[in-house]
Amino acid sequence: MLDVAPTELLLVALVALVVIGPKDLPRAMRFVGQWVARARGVARHFRSGIDEMIRQAELEEMEKKWKAENERIMREHPPQPLPADGEMLPLGAPQDGGAAEMTAPETATPAAPEASPSDRPPAPQQP
């Protein structure tokens, strides 16, 4: 922003000391400090407003790209019609726009039969 070398700052301080005087110098420095703080606050507010506008523009651009990509995908892969009530899809058939998902049958599979006592290994004998 403003490039002030230490020697230039020392020269300004000496001139201020001579012109303003040592009695009024602290009050003048406080006044200058308040104005510098206000200027920084205004600059910060302006910068944050510009940054917000840039972010909004980037968001709008990304939304346009996403919408265009979504439309392209929907053209390439149109949604599949859902089956009628009570009708099942075959296993591995695409559902909901071509996404391959496995469908489970509505009836439960029978449980494995229990082993008969003759099929079980003998229990260990204790001495």
MARGU-270766 format. One record per residue: residue in one letter; residue number from 1; x negated, y, z negated of N, C-alpha, C, CB in turn; chain. Coordinates in Angstrom, 3 decimals. Last residue first. Glycine has a CB too. Example, Ala and Ser with C-alpha at 12.3 -4.5 7.8 and 13.67 -1.06 7.14 Angstrom:
<atoms>
+-------+---------+----------+----------+----------+----------+----------+----------+----------+----------+----------+----------+----------+----------+-------+
| lokol | drenkol |     n.c1 |     n.c2 |     n.c3 |    ca.c1 |    ca.c2 |    ca.c3 |     c.c1 |     c.c2 |     c.c3 |    cb.c1 |    cb.c2 |    cb.c3 | tornu |
+-------+---------+----------+----------+----------+----------+----------+----------+----------+----------+----------+----------+----------+----------+-------+
|     S |       2 |  -12.850 |   -2.250 |   -7.080 |  -13.670 |   -1.060 |   -7.140 |  -12.900 |    0.030 |   -7.870 |  -14.084 |   -0.598 |   -5.725 |     A |
|     A |       1 |  -13.190 |   -5.690 |   -7.800 |  -12.300 |   -4.500 |   -7.800 |  -13.200 |   -3.300 |   -7.800 |  -11.308 |   -4.473 |   -9.046 |     A |
+-------+---------+----------+----------+----------+----------+----------+----------+----------+----------+----------+----------+----------+----------+-------+
</atoms>
This chain:
<atoms>
+-------+---------+----------+----------+----------+----------+----------+----------+----------+----------+----------+----------+----------+----------+-------+
| lokol | drenkol |     n.c1 |     n.c2 |     n.c3 |    ca.c1 |    ca.c2 |    ca.c3 |     c.c1 |     c.c2 |     c.c3 |    cb.c1 |    cb.c2 |    cb.c3 | tornu |
+-------+---------+----------+----------+----------+----------+----------+----------+----------+----------+----------+----------+----------+----------+-------+
|     P |     127 |   12.294 |  -87.956 |  -31.882 |   11.786 |  -89.152 |  -32.581 |   12.255 |  -89.278 |  -33.999 |   10.306 |  -89.152 |  -32.575 |     A |
|     Q |     126 |   14.946 |  -87.115 |  -29.627 |   14.053 |  -86.694 |  -30.700 |   13.581 |  -87.920 |  -31.453 |   14.752 |  -85.695 |  -31.655 |     A |
|     Q |     125 |   15.236 |  -87.069 |  -26.086 |   15.407 |  -87.789 |  -27.348 |   14.446 |  -87.263 |  -28.379 |   15.205 |  -89.292 |  -27.157 |     A |
|     P |     124 |   16.837 |  -84.818 |  -23.792 |   15.611 |  -85.349 |  -24.409 |   15.914 |  -85.980 |  -25.784 |   14.553 |  -84.219 |  -24.561 |     A |
|     A |     123 |   19.537 |  -85.991 |  -21.745 |   19.048 |  -85.073 |  -22.785 |   17.803 |  -85.656 |  -23.427 |   20.140 |  -84.808 |  -23.860 |     A |
|     P |     122 |   19.310 |  -86.743 |  -18.239 |   19.513 |  -87.156 |  -19.628 |   18.913 |  -86.137 |  -20.601 |   18.894 |  -88.543 |  -19.868 |     A |
|     P |     121 |   20.856 |  -84.584 |  -15.781 |   19.693 |  -85.306 |  -16.296 |   19.927 |  -85.665 |  -17.776 |   18.391 |  -84.448 |  -16.129 |     A |
|     R |     120 |   24.065 |  -85.263 |  -14.267 |   23.227 |  -84.457 |  -15.145 |   22.019 |  -85.255 |  -15.593 |   24.023 |  -83.966 |  -16.358 |     A |
|     D |     119 |   25.681 |  -86.993 |  -12.912 |   24.729 |  -86.232 |  -12.108 |   23.758 |  -85.434 |  -12.987 |   25.478 |  -85.288 |  -11.166 |     A |
|     S |     118 |   27.423 |  -87.993 |  -14.779 |   26.416 |  -88.917 |  -14.253 |   25.363 |  -88.186 |  -13.432 |   27.080 |  -89.997 |  -13.403 |     A |
|     P |     117 |   29.153 |  -85.870 |  -15.313 |   28.181 |  -86.275 |  -16.336 |   27.106 |  -87.211 |  -15.802 |   28.895 |  -86.943 |  -17.483 |     A |
|     S |     116 |   29.225 |  -83.781 |  -12.302 |   29.791 |  -84.812 |  -13.176 |   28.729 |  -85.238 |  -14.194 |   30.292 |  -86.044 |  -12.344 |     A |
|     A |     115 |   29.162 |  -80.252 |  -11.870 |   28.472 |  -81.543 |  -11.763 |   29.096 |  -82.527 |  -12.742 |   26.945 |  -81.389 |  -12.038 |     A |
|     E |     114 |   31.853 |  -78.427 |  -10.419 |   30.981 |  -78.741 |  -11.554 |   30.357 |  -80.123 |  -11.358 |   31.772 |  -78.684 |  -12.892 |     A |
|     P |     113 |   31.783 |  -76.844 |   -7.206 |   32.324 |  -77.862 |   -8.127 |   31.313 |  -78.148 |   -9.240 |   32.673 |  -79.180 |   -7.359 |     A |
|     A |     112 |   31.755 |  -73.296 |   -6.835 |   31.050 |  -74.567 |   -6.641 |   31.595 |  -75.584 |   -7.638 |   29.501 |  -74.390 |   -6.813 |     A |
|     A |     111 |   34.844 |  -71.664 |   -5.993 |   33.669 |  -71.833 |   -6.840 |   33.035 |  -73.192 |   -6.565 |   34.043 |  -71.696 |   -8.339 |     A |
|     P |     110 |   35.885 |  -70.333 |   -2.826 |   36.034 |  -71.304 |   -3.925 |   34.725 |  -71.452 |   -4.682 |   36.492 |  -72.681 |   -3.386 |     A |
|     T |     109 |   36.151 |  -66.800 |   -2.361 |   35.559 |  -68.070 |   -1.955 |   35.682 |  -69.043 |   -3.112 |   34.068 |  -67.894 |   -1.526 |     A |
|     A |     108 |   39.192 |  -64.936 |   -2.129 |   37.969 |  -65.283 |   -2.863 |   37.444 |  -66.621 |   -2.368 |   38.230 |  -65.334 |   -4.394 |     A |
|     T |     107 |   40.278 |  -62.998 |    0.651 |   40.448 |  -64.146 |   -0.247 |   39.112 |  -64.467 |   -0.894 |   41.002 |  -65.387 |    0.518 |     A |
|     E |     106 |   39.394 |  -60.940 |    2.291 |   40.266 |  -60.600 |    1.180 |   40.453 |  -61.765 |    0.210 |   41.607 |  -60.148 |    1.703 |     A |
|     P |     105 |   35.892 |  -60.762 |    3.175 |   37.244 |  -61.298 |    3.346 |   38.069 |  -61.001 |    2.102 |   37.207 |  -62.825 |    3.623 |     A |
|     A |     104 |   34.098 |  -57.720 |    3.639 |   34.297 |  -58.932 |    2.850 |   35.704 |  -59.439 |    3.097 |   34.056 |  -58.672 |    1.334 |     A |
|     T |     103 |   32.202 |  -56.440 |    6.299 |   33.455 |  -56.440 |    5.565 |   33.597 |  -57.759 |    4.847 |   34.654 |  -56.190 |    6.499 |     A |
|     M |     102 |   29.288 |  -54.533 |    6.747 |   29.846 |  -55.869 |    6.603 |   31.143 |  -55.764 |    5.814 |   28.839 |  -56.831 |    5.904 |     A |
|     E |     101 |   28.873 |  -51.973 |    9.128 |   29.001 |  -52.389 |    7.737 |   29.620 |  -53.773 |    7.725 |   29.857 |  -51.375 |    6.907 |     A |
|     A |     100 |   27.572 |  -49.743 |   11.282 |   27.718 |  -51.183 |   11.083 |   27.735 |  -51.499 |    9.601 |   26.586 |  -51.955 |   11.782 |     A |
|     A |      99 |   29.266 |  -47.046 |   12.489 |   28.351 |  -47.455 |   11.427 |   28.591 |  -48.925 |   11.147 |   28.543 |  -46.594 |   10.135 |     A |
|     G |      98 |   31.155 |  -46.170 |   14.322 |   30.074 |  -46.993 |   14.801 |   29.077 |  -47.410 |   13.734 |   29.372 |  -46.284 |   15.866 |     A |
|     G |      97 |   33.223 |  -44.747 |   13.141 |   32.322 |  -44.051 |   14.045 |   31.107 |  -44.857 |   14.447 |   31.880 |  -42.791 |   13.424 |     A |
|     D |      96 |   34.192 |  -46.859 |   11.219 |   34.039 |  -45.424 |   10.987 |   32.971 |  -44.805 |   11.877 |   33.703 |  -45.168 |    9.537 |     A |
|     Q |      95 |   32.416 |  -49.886 |   11.962 |   33.540 |  -49.170 |   11.361 |   33.211 |  -47.698 |   11.301 |   33.866 |  -49.714 |    9.950 |     A |
|     P |      94 |   31.552 |  -52.752 |   13.903 |   31.313 |  -51.352 |   13.509 |   32.591 |  -50.720 |   12.973 |   30.779 |  -50.531 |   14.705 |     A |
|     A |      93 |   31.453 |  -56.012 |   12.463 |   32.047 |  -55.092 |   13.422 |   31.801 |  -53.658 |   12.972 |   33.560 |  -55.362 |   13.583 |     A |
|     G |      92 |   30.567 |  -57.819 |   10.600 |   29.556 |  -57.132 |   11.384 |   30.121 |  -56.176 |   12.409 |   28.702 |  -58.120 |   12.066 |     A |
|     L |      91 |   33.408 |  -59.882 |   10.853 |   32.198 |  -59.530 |   10.121 |   31.195 |  -58.886 |   11.064 |   31.585 |  -60.771 |    9.442 |     A |
|     P |      90 |   36.333 |  -58.304 |   12.305 |   35.366 |  -59.396 |   12.201 |   34.120 |  -58.917 |   11.469 |   34.995 |  -59.937 |   13.600 |     A |
|     L |      89 |   38.876 |  -56.757 |   10.336 |   37.826 |  -56.641 |   11.334 |   36.915 |  -57.856 |   11.221 |   37.023 |  -55.319 |   11.156 |     A |
|     M |      88 |   42.295 |  -57.662 |    9.899 |   40.913 |  -57.590 |    9.416 |   39.963 |  -57.443 |   10.587 |   40.551 |  -58.840 |    8.586 |     A |
|     E |      87 |   45.434 |  -56.210 |    9.323 |   44.517 |  -56.772 |   10.307 |   43.089 |  -56.595 |    9.801 |   44.704 |  -56.099 |   11.703 |     A |
|     G |      86 |   46.965 |  -54.826 |    7.526 |   46.927 |  -56.276 |    7.407 |   45.961 |  -56.926 |    8.368 |   48.285 |  -56.836 |    7.621 |     A |
|     D |      85 |   47.537 |  -52.165 |    9.747 |   47.686 |  -52.703 |    8.395 |   47.708 |  -54.220 |    8.423 |   48.963 |  -52.168 |    7.736 |     A |
|     A |      84 |   45.085 |  -51.954 |   12.422 |   46.448 |  -51.845 |   11.892 |   46.505 |  -52.472 |   10.509 |   47.473 |  -52.524 |   12.841 |     A |
|     P |      83 |   41.784 |  -50.439 |   12.164 |   42.698 |  -51.546 |   12.469 |   44.067 |  -51.280 |   11.851 |   42.126 |  -52.890 |   11.952 |     A |
|     L |      82 |   40.873 |  -47.180 |   13.461 |   40.982 |  -48.113 |   12.348 |   41.960 |  -49.211 |   12.709 |   41.424 |  -47.393 |   11.060 |     A |
|     P |      81 |   38.858 |  -46.420 |   16.307 |   40.171 |  -46.436 |   15.647 |   40.174 |  -47.483 |   14.537 |   41.307 |  -46.728 |   16.673 |     A |
|     Q |      80 |   35.662 |  -44.860 |   15.935 |   36.434 |  -46.028 |   16.324 |   37.793 |  -45.977 |   15.630 |   35.677 |  -47.340 |   15.971 |     A |
|     P |      79 |   34.424 |  -41.711 |   17.093 |   34.924 |  -42.554 |   16.003 |   35.790 |  -43.684 |   16.542 |   35.722 |  -41.715 |   14.996 |     A |
|     P |      78 |   31.731 |  -41.656 |   19.519 |   33.075 |  -41.263 |   19.077 |   33.567 |  -42.195 |   17.967 |   34.067 |  -41.279 |   20.268 |     A |
|     H |      77 |   28.778 |  -40.822 |   19.985 |   29.325 |  -41.913 |   19.178 |   30.715 |  -41.527 |   18.677 |   28.385 |  -42.248 |   17.986 |     A |
|     E |      76 |   28.359 |  -38.582 |   21.584 |   27.663 |  -39.829 |   21.907 |   28.269 |  -41.023 |   21.190 |   26.194 |  -39.714 |   21.554 |     A |
|     R |      75 |   29.966 |  -36.665 |   20.325 |   30.207 |  -36.990 |   21.734 |   29.572 |  -38.330 |   22.083 |   29.653 |  -35.881 |   22.653 |     A |
|     M |      74 |   28.822 |  -36.612 |   17.792 |   30.210 |  -37.065 |   17.908 |   30.567 |  -37.383 |   19.357 |   31.167 |  -36.003 |   17.354 |     A |
|     I |      73 |   26.311 |  -35.560 |   18.441 |   26.405 |  -36.918 |   17.890 |   27.822 |  -37.453 |   18.040 |   25.984 |  -36.938 |   16.404 |     A |
|     R |      72 |   27.061 |  -32.989 |   19.302 |   26.363 |  -33.908 |   20.214 |   26.490 |  -35.343 |   19.739 |   24.881 |  -33.528 |   20.337 |     A |
|     E |      71 |   28.193 |  -31.958 |   16.952 |   29.025 |  -32.119 |   18.143 |   28.385 |  -33.078 |   19.134 |   29.271 |  -30.768 |   18.809 |     A |
|     N |      70 |   25.892 |  -31.929 |   15.347 |   27.032 |  -32.753 |   14.961 |   27.950 |  -32.999 |   16.159 |   27.813 |  -32.085 |   13.816 |     A |
|     E |      69 |   24.358 |  -30.024 |   16.716 |   23.869 |  -31.409 |   16.607 |   25.008 |  -32.354 |   16.242 |   22.741 |  -31.508 |   15.553 |     A |
|     A |      68 |   25.971 |  -27.753 |   16.348 |   25.683 |  -28.235 |   17.699 |   25.208 |  -29.688 |   17.672 |   24.625 |  -27.344 |   18.370 |     A |
|     K |      67 |   25.880 |  -27.582 |   13.548 |   27.162 |  -27.756 |   14.222 |   26.946 |  -28.304 |   15.630 |   27.935 |  -26.422 |   14.274 |     A |
|     W |      66 |   23.147 |  -27.145 |   13.112 |   23.785 |  -28.350 |   12.571 |   25.111 |  -28.625 |   13.268 |   24.007 |  -28.210 |   11.059 |     A |
|     K |      65 |   22.836 |  -24.654 |   14.399 |   22.094 |  -25.824 |   14.889 |   22.748 |  -27.118 |   14.402 |   20.618 |  -25.766 |   14.424 |     A |
|     K |      64 |   24.511 |  -23.080 |   12.783 |   24.796 |  -23.215 |   14.209 |   24.097 |  -24.438 |   14.789 |   24.365 |  -21.952 |   14.964 |     A |
|     E |      63 |   23.165 |  -23.317 |   10.333 |   24.534 |  -23.833 |   10.454 |   24.917 |  -24.010 |   11.919 |   25.533 |  -22.888 |    9.757 |     A |
|     M |      62 |   20.758 |  -21.979 |   10.956 |   20.734 |  -23.413 |   10.656 |   22.127 |  -24.028 |   10.771 |   20.171 |  -23.654 |    9.252 |     A |
|     E |      61 |   21.777 |  -19.373 |   11.286 |   21.109 |  -20.050 |   12.405 |   21.079 |  -21.564 |   12.182 |   19.670 |  -19.509 |   12.584 |     A |
|     E |      60 |   22.720 |  -18.849 |    8.726 |   23.653 |  -18.856 |    9.845 |   23.062 |  -19.583 |   11.042 |   24.034 |  -17.430 |   10.231 |     A |
|     L |      59 |   20.256 |  -18.942 |    7.324 |   21.328 |  -19.898 |    7.023 |   22.322 |  -19.991 |    8.170 |   22.054 |  -19.499 |    5.735 |     A |
|     E |      58 |   18.916 |  -16.750 |    8.456 |   18.371 |  -18.095 |    8.632 |   19.427 |  -19.155 |    8.353 |   17.163 |  -18.306 |    7.718 |     A |
|     A |      57 |   20.580 |  -14.688 |    7.533 |   20.421 |  -14.900 |    8.981 |   19.873 |  -16.302 |    9.259 |   19.479 |  -13.826 |    9.591 |     A |
|     Q |      56 |   20.193 |  -14.942 |    4.766 |   21.526 |  -15.136 |    5.334 |   21.442 |  -15.415 |    6.835 |   22.405 |  -13.902 |    5.070 |     A |
|     R |      55 |   17.436 |  -14.299 |    4.584 |   17.920 |  -15.625 |    4.184 |   19.290 |  -15.925 |    4.779 |   17.984 |  -15.728 |    2.660 |     A |
|     I |      54 |   17.529 |  -11.622 |    5.427 |   16.771 |  -12.598 |    6.217 |   17.243 |  -14.011 |    5.887 |   15.248 |  -12.460 |    5.951 |     A |
|     M |      53 |   19.024 |  -10.501 |    3.344 |   19.538 |  -10.445 |    4.715 |   18.824 |  -11.467 |    5.599 |   19.370 |   -9.026 |    5.300 |     A |
|     E |      52 |   17.257 |  -10.966 |    1.223 |   18.574 |  -11.606 |    1.223 |   19.182 |  -11.601 |    2.622 |   19.515 |  -10.898 |    0.235 |     A |
|     D |      51 |   15.101 |   -9.296 |    1.960 |   14.901 |  -10.747 |    1.848 |   16.236 |  -11.491 |    1.888 |   14.149 |  -11.085 |    0.546 |     A |
|     I |      50 |   16.376 |   -6.788 |    1.752 |   15.877 |   -7.252 |    3.057 |   15.686 |   -8.769 |    3.035 |   14.537 |   -6.543 |    3.422 |     A |
|     G |      49 |   16.859 |   -6.753 |   -1.025 |   17.969 |   -6.661 |   -0.066 |   17.566 |   -7.161 |    1.306 |   18.464 |   -5.226 |    0.039 |     A |
|     S |      48 |   14.259 |   -6.841 |   -2.020 |   15.149 |   -7.977 |   -2.296 |   16.357 |   -7.955 |   -1.361 |   15.617 |   -7.956 |   -3.768 |     A |
|     R |      47 |   13.316 |   -4.349 |   -1.087 |   12.690 |   -5.584 |   -0.611 |   13.607 |   -6.790 |   -0.844 |   11.337 |   -5.803 |   -1.314 |     A |
|     F |      46 |   14.959 |   -2.600 |   -2.568 |   14.993 |   -2.586 |   -1.106 |   14.445 |   -3.894 |   -0.543 |   14.189 |   -1.394 |   -0.560 |     A |
|     H |      45 |   14.111 |   -3.235 |   -5.177 |   15.515 |   -3.404 |   -4.790 |   15.650 |   -3.471 |   -3.266 |   16.375 |   -2.248 |   -5.352 |     A |
|     R |      44 |   11.409 |   -2.484 |   -5.008 |   11.769 |   -3.878 |   -5.323 |   13.205 |   -4.174 |   -4.884 |   11.608 |   -4.155 |   -6.843 |     A |
|     A |      43 |   11.672 |    0.285 |   -4.535 |   11.010 |   -0.564 |   -3.537 |   11.369 |   -2.037 |   -3.748 |    9.479 |   -0.377 |   -3.603 |     A |
|     V |      42 |   12.908 |    1.044 |   -6.935 |   13.604 |    1.247 |   -5.666 |   13.002 |    0.350 |   -4.587 |   13.534 |    2.732 |   -5.235 |     A |
|     G |      41 |   10.835 |    0.354 |   -8.724 |   12.161 |   -0.266 |   -8.835 |   12.954 |   -0.138 |   -7.544 |   12.943 |    0.362 |   -9.982 |     A |
|     R |      40 |    8.798 |    2.074 |   -7.891 |    8.615 |    0.623 |   -7.776 |    9.949 |   -0.111 |   -7.846 |    7.681 |    0.113 |   -8.879 |     A |
|     A |      39 |    9.974 |    4.512 |   -8.562 |    9.641 |    4.231 |   -7.160 |    9.446 |    2.733 |   -6.946 |    8.368 |    5.000 |   -6.737 |     A |
|     R |      38 |   10.104 |    4.248 |  -11.355 |   11.335 |    4.380 |  -10.562 |   11.083 |    4.032 |   -9.098 |   11.898 |    5.811 |  -10.674 |     A |
|     A |      37 |    7.357 |    4.168 |  -11.947 |    8.209 |    3.018 |  -12.283 |    9.515 |    3.069 |  -11.487 |    8.510 |    2.988 |  -13.805 |     A |
|     V |      36 |    6.617 |    6.719 |  -11.115 |    6.032 |    5.547 |  -10.439 |    6.882 |    4.309 |  -10.703 |    4.571 |    5.305 |  -10.914 |     A |
|     W |      35 |    8.038 |    8.258 |  -12.954 |    8.358 |    8.361 |  -11.541 |    7.790 |    7.175 |  -10.744 |    7.822 |    9.676 |  -10.983 |     A |
|     Q |      34 |    6.749 |    7.468 |  -15.343 |    8.179 |    7.219 |  -15.166 |    8.575 |    7.277 |  -13.696 |    8.995 |    8.231 |  -15.966 |     A |
|     G |      33 |    4.124 |    8.410 |  -14.829 |    4.379 |    6.977 |  -15.007 |    5.845 |    6.613 |  -14.828 |    3.917 |    6.538 |  -16.376 |     A |
|     V |      32 |    4.555 |   11.167 |  -14.813 |    4.104 |   10.497 |  -13.579 |    4.370 |    8.992 |  -13.669 |    2.587 |   10.763 |  -13.329 |     A |
|     F |      31 |    5.243 |   11.477 |  -17.546 |    6.174 |   11.874 |  -16.497 |    5.828 |   11.181 |  -15.174 |    6.160 |   13.404 |  -16.321 |     A |
|     R |      30 |    2.856 |   10.651 |  -18.748 |    4.090 |    9.913 |  -19.023 |    5.112 |   10.207 |  -17.934 |    4.660 |   10.281 |  -20.419 |     A |
|     M |      29 |    1.144 |   12.641 |  -17.826 |    0.893 |   11.240 |  -17.436 |    2.143 |   10.387 |  -17.662 |   -0.304 |   10.653 |  -18.239 |     A |
|     A |      28 |    2.247 |   14.865 |  -19.123 |    2.238 |   14.808 |  -17.657 |    2.018 |   13.376 |  -17.165 |    1.146 |   15.735 |  -17.090 |     A |
|     R |      27 |    1.711 |   14.206 |  -21.792 |    3.096 |   14.378 |  -21.358 |    3.193 |   14.291 |  -19.832 |    3.655 |   15.731 |  -21.855 |     A |
|     P |      26 |   -1.136 |   14.141 |  -21.776 |   -0.358 |   12.929 |  -22.085 |    1.099 |   13.032 |  -21.621 |   -0.395 |   12.659 |  -23.588 |     A |
|     L |      25 |   -1.735 |   16.939 |  -20.989 |   -2.061 |   15.798 |  -20.127 |   -1.280 |   14.531 |  -20.501 |   -3.553 |   15.513 |  -20.194 |     A |
|     D |      24 |   -1.467 |   19.107 |  -22.667 |   -0.281 |   18.682 |  -21.916 |   -0.528 |   17.446 |  -21.036 |    0.202 |   19.826 |  -21.050 |     A |
|     K |      23 |   -4.094 |   19.310 |  -23.779 |   -2.922 |   19.319 |  -24.642 |   -1.694 |   18.745 |  -23.923 |   -2.636 |   20.744 |  -25.124 |     A |
|     P |      22 |   -6.027 |   19.432 |  -21.783 |   -5.964 |   18.234 |  -22.615 |   -4.708 |   18.172 |  -23.487 |   -7.186 |   18.163 |  -23.491 |     A |
|     G |      21 |   -4.830 |   20.586 |  -18.572 |   -5.352 |   20.831 |  -19.910 |   -5.153 |   19.597 |  -20.787 |   -4.670 |   22.059 |  -20.544 |     A |
|     I |      20 |   -4.304 |   20.829 |  -15.868 |   -3.196 |   20.706 |  -16.825 |   -3.661 |   21.031 |  -18.241 |   -2.599 |   19.287 |  -16.779 |     A |
|     V |      19 |   -6.919 |   21.209 |  -14.726 |   -5.768 |   22.023 |  -14.318 |   -4.675 |   21.999 |  -15.384 |   -5.204 |   21.524 |  -12.975 |     A |
|     V |      18 |   -8.637 |   19.366 |  -16.018 |   -9.005 |   20.781 |  -15.943 |   -7.769 |   21.636 |  -15.668 |  -10.071 |   21.010 |  -14.846 |     A |
|     L |      17 |   -7.256 |   16.957 |  -15.772 |   -7.679 |   17.407 |  -17.102 |   -7.993 |   18.902 |  -17.105 |   -8.908 |   16.612 |  -17.568 |     A |
|     A |      16 |   -7.010 |   16.800 |  -12.987 |   -5.807 |   16.920 |  -13.817 |   -6.162 |   17.424 |  -15.203 |   -5.077 |   15.572 |  -13.917 |     A |
|     V |      15 |   -9.707 |   16.470 |  -12.318 |   -8.996 |   17.653 |  -11.839 |   -7.736 |   17.871 |  -12.679 |   -8.634 |   17.507 |  -10.334 |     A |
|     L |      14 |  -10.155 |   13.959 |  -13.565 |  -10.918 |   15.147 |  -13.982 |  -10.230 |   16.438 |  -13.560 |  -12.329 |   15.104 |  -13.397 |     A |
|     A |      13 |   -8.355 |   12.334 |  -12.118 |   -8.208 |   12.474 |  -13.565 |   -8.953 |   13.710 |  -14.070 |   -8.723 |   11.213 |  -14.280 |     A |
|     V |      12 |   -9.447 |   12.510 |   -9.533 |   -8.091 |   13.022 |   -9.776 |   -7.873 |   13.238 |  -11.271 |   -7.024 |   12.045 |   -9.213 |     A |
|     L |      11 |  -11.923 |   11.220 |  -10.034 |  -11.899 |   12.606 |   -9.578 |  -10.532 |   13.246 |   -9.830 |  -12.251 |   12.682 |   -8.088 |     A |
|     L |      10 |  -11.020 |    8.640 |  -10.675 |  -11.758 |    9.417 |  -11.671 |  -11.766 |   10.906 |  -11.310 |  -13.201 |    8.894 |  -11.797 |     A |
|     L |       9 |   -9.914 |    7.912 |   -8.211 |   -9.051 |    7.987 |   -9.386 |   -9.718 |    8.815 |  -10.489 |   -8.719 |    6.571 |   -9.902 |     A |
|     E |       8 |  -12.216 |    7.848 |   -6.650 |  -11.157 |    8.806 |   -6.327 |  -10.226 |    8.997 |   -7.516 |  -10.359 |    8.338 |   -5.099 |     A |
|     T |       7 |  -13.558 |    5.728 |   -7.870 |  -14.169 |    7.062 |   -7.894 |  -13.132 |    8.139 |   -7.576 |  -15.339 |    7.140 |   -6.890 |     A |
|     P |       6 |  -11.844 |    3.539 |   -7.354 |  -12.046 |    4.005 |   -8.731 |  -12.668 |    5.398 |   -8.802 |  -12.921 |    3.026 |   -9.480 |     A |
|     A |       5 |   -9.667 |    4.215 |   -4.522 |  -10.919 |    3.704 |   -5.079 |  -11.074 |    4.235 |   -6.515 |  -12.146 |    4.123 |   -4.186 |     A |
|     V |       4 |   -6.607 |    3.292 |   -3.468 |   -7.289 |    4.332 |   -4.229 |   -8.514 |    3.697 |   -4.871 |   -6.345 |    4.977 |   -5.309 |     A |
|     D |       3 |   -4.414 |    2.695 |   -1.039 |   -5.716 |    2.220 |   -1.476 |   -6.454 |    3.369 |   -2.147 |   -6.535 |    1.649 |   -0.285 |     A |
|     L |       2 |   -1.119 |    1.844 |   -1.146 |   -2.036 |    2.975 |   -1.226 |   -3.349 |    2.469 |   -1.784 |   -1.456 |    4.126 |   -2.105 |     A |
|     M |       1 |   -0.837 |   -1.167 |    0.000 |    0.000 |    0.000 |    0.000 |   -0.890 |    1.240 |    0.000 |    0.957 |   -0.008 |   -1.210 |     A |
+-------+---------+----------+----------+----------+----------+----------+----------+----------+----------+----------+----------+----------+----------+-------+
</atoms>
